[in-house]
């Protein structure tokens, strides 16, 4: 079987913080935007009996306190899903008085020792708000390098899922080929790359709800099953199903998520969703190849994206 890691990066969106919104509005538009945020996604997962990993970034607790993250972690765990670690380093130095103040936006801009310090702090914060000690990590913006993986190994985190060929070599700077989609031991951890498909020859696009059409996600899933891939890793965000303002649902993205849940439920016998904490037996180091490019699928998605940007994003 091909295990599926359905992952949701769950975070306070910097754009709402930088816009100067009140703290409760920043939380609402990041975590529960437009009625299709965390609670709605958890309900959909429950309806379809799917497992998902919520990569939670606790670093904004430096600004907004621990309570929002206690709520997030409790909601995820009460729904039977897992919490793992996410981190955007720009929250270092941020504050409510000066919304322009921030640390470096990319983790790879920090030396290995500083990366390890921040990762240890974030892991401790996650435990403090009620999560088990994390065993998996994804960096904000997929920004990670081999020093990041060494730092993760040093603090006891076994899995990383930051390698993304669509964002390689910057800021996804791990020393693997952009087309690497199979899990592999690397720099002291098991790297579980974000799955990519070939958008055009030699150009990659990650399997993400706001990046691919339902038809493309279905094709990627069937390709992984038929080719007996070692894993498939899908990305979403807590705020991704709403418009950028966080005030209304983006119906294009909502329909994609609904379709994704249906297709994963229908294919659970061959591609079951899993948690990192399950410690699934992964076949490491395989030469799995991304779904080849299709001009028909790409053209259909581009038309859908145009509708999303011109219509769905402007509805409030």
N, C-alpha and C positions, 0 to 999 in steps of 0.2 A: 504494500500500500504506500501511497504518497501522503505523508502527514502535512497538514495545512496549518500554518501559523497565521491566524487572522489577528492583526495587531492594530490597536487604536492608540495613537499618541495623544495623551490627555494633558492639557496644559493651559495656563493662562496665556492668552494671545497678546503678544507684545503690542500689536497695533492698537488694541483697546486701552492698554495702560498708557501708551504714548499719547493717545488722543485726550488724556486728562479726564476720563470718565470716573465717576464715583466708584469706590471699591466694589459695591454690590453689583453695579452694572458691568464692571470688568469681569467679575466672576460669572454672571449670568450669560453674557454674550460669548464667553469662552467655553463654558462647560455645559450650559443648557440653552444654546441659542435657537431661537425660532421654533421651539418645541420639538426639535429633532437632535438634541444633544445627548448627553450621557444616559439619562433615564430612558429616553426613547430607544436608543441603540441597545441598551441592556434588555429592554422588553422584547425587541425584535430577536435578539439572540436567544432569549428564553423560549420564545414562540417556536423557533426552529431547532431548539436543542443543540445549539452550537457553542463551542468553546472559543474564547477570545482572550488575548493578552492586552491589558491596558498599561501602556508605558506612561507612567505618571511622573511629571517634572515637579518636584517639591521645592525647587530653588526660589520661586516667587514668595514662599513663606517668609523670606527675609524682608519682604515688603508688606505682604498682606496677612501675615500671621499664619498659624497652624490650622485654624478652624476650617477654612475652605478645603484643605487637603484631608482633614479628618472626614469631612462629608463625602469627598470623592472616593476615598479608600473604602469607607463603610458601604457606600452604594455598590461598588464593584464587588466587594467580597460577599455582601449579602445576596447578590445575584448569582453567586457561584462561579464568578470569573476571577482571573488572577491579576495581581498588580505587580508590575516590574518597573525598573528604573529608567527614567528619561532625564535629560539635563540640557538646559540652555544656559551657558555661562554668562550671558549678558545681564542676568539678574543680579550678579555681583556688582555692587555699587549703585544699583537702582534705588529709587525712593519715591515717595508720594509728593514731596515738595518740588522736586525737579524731575519732571517726567522724561527729560532728555538724557539724564545721567544713566550710564550703564557700563558694564564691563565689556570685554571682547565678545563679539557675537559668535565666533567659531571656536570650538574646543581645541581644534588643531593649532590655533594661534598661541596656545599655552605650552610651556615646557612639560615634559612628562611628570615631573614631581608635582607641579601645580595641578595638572589634570588629576593625579591620584588624590590629592588633598580635597579637591572639589567633589570627586566621585565618592569619596568616603563620607564627606559631609552630607551629600544628597542621599546616600544610602541610609545614613543614620536618621535623617529627617523623615524618610519614608517609613522606617520602623517606628519612629516616635508617633506618627499619626495613625498607626494601626496595621501596617502591612507586615507580612513576614519578611525576613531578610531576603533581599532580591537575589536571584540567580541569573538574571538576564538584563541586558541594557541595550538601549538605542540612544544614540546621541542626537540632540537637536540639529536639524538641517542635515542629518546623516554625517555630521562633521566628526570624523575619527581618523586616526592613523595608527600605525603599529605601536606607537607609544601609548595610545589610549588602551589598546588591548592588553599590553603589559601591565598597565595600571589596574585594569579590571581584574586580571589574574592575581595581582598582589593583594587585592582586597577581597578575594574569594568569590568573584562573580564568574560563572562558568561559560555563559553564552553572550555573544554580542550579535546585534542585528542592525549594524550601521552601514555595512558595505552596500552601496547602491550604484550600479554601473551607469545609471542615467545622470548621476551627479559626480562622476569620477573624471578627472583626478582631484577636483576641488568642488566642494569641501569634503567630499567622501574620498579620503586619501589613504585608505588601507592598501597595503601592497598586494593587491589581487587584481586579476584582469577584470575589466568592466563587464565582461560576459559571464563572470563567475556567479552562478546561482545555486550551486549545490553546497550544502554545509561542508566545512573543512576545518581542520585544526590549524590554527594560525596564531602565532605570537602568544601562546599560552592559554588561549580560549578556543571554544568552538564557535566559529563565525557562521551565522545563519543569514546569508545575504537576502536583501530584499529582491524578490523576483523581478526580472525585467523581461520585456519582449523587444524584438527588433522593430523599431518604428519605420526606419528606412535602412538600407544596407549599411551596417556599421554604426548605426545610431540607435541608442537604447531608450526605452521608456518604462518607468517603474509601474508595477501593478498596484495602482492606488486608485481609490474610488473617484477622486476628482481628476484623475489623469487618463483613465481608460473608459471606454464605453462598456456596457454590460456584455455586448457581443465579444469584445476583445477579452474581457475577464473570463467569459465562458470558454473562449478558444484557448486561452492560456491554461485554464484548469484542465481542459480535456487533453491538451498537448502534454501536460505534466503526467496525467494518468496513463495515457497511451505509451509515452516514452519511459514510464516507470521512474520518474524523477525521485530524488532522495527527499525533497521537501518543496513546498510552495509557500512563499511568504508574501502576504498582502498587507497593505498599509491603509489606514484611515486616520482621521483626527476627530477629537471631540467636537470641533466646530465646523467640520468639513461639509456637513449636510445642509448648513444654513448659508445665506448670502454673507458677503464679507462684512457687512455691518452687524451681523449677528442678530438681526431683527425678524427674519422670516426664513422659512424653509426654501432651499434651492431644489425645486421639484426634479430637476435632472439628476442631481446627486442622490436625492432620496430614492428615486426609482432605481438607480444603480445599486444602492445598498440593499433595497428590498429584493432585487433580482439576484444579487450575490448571495444573500441568505438562502433564497430558494434553491439556487444551484448547488450550494454547499450541502444543504440538507438532502437533496436528491442524490448526491454523489458520495455521501458519507461512507458507504461501504468500501469505496476505493480510495477516497481522499478524506479521511476523518480529520476534523479540527482537533487541535491539541494545545496543551499548555506547556510552557518551558518547565514549570515545576513538576510536570509529569515525568521529566527526564526521558523523553522518547528515545528509543534506540535508532539513532540516525546513521545512515550509510554515508560515511565521510569520504570526501575526496573524489567523488564521481565526476565524470565529464558531461554533466547535464547541459544541454544546449537550449537557449531561449527560443521561444516561438518565433519562426521566421516572419519577415515583414509581409504585409498584405496591403496593397494600395486600396482595395475595396473597404477593408475594415478601417483603415486610417481615414479615408475620405468620409465614411459615415460618422466616425467620431468627431472629425473636425467640424462637420455640420452641426452635430449635437453640441459641441463646445461653443460654437457661435451663438446658438440659441441660448445656452446657459449664460454666456457673458452679456448678451444684449437684452435678454428678457428675464430669465430667472434671477439674475443678480440684482435687478432693479426693482423687484417686487418687495414691498415692505408692508 
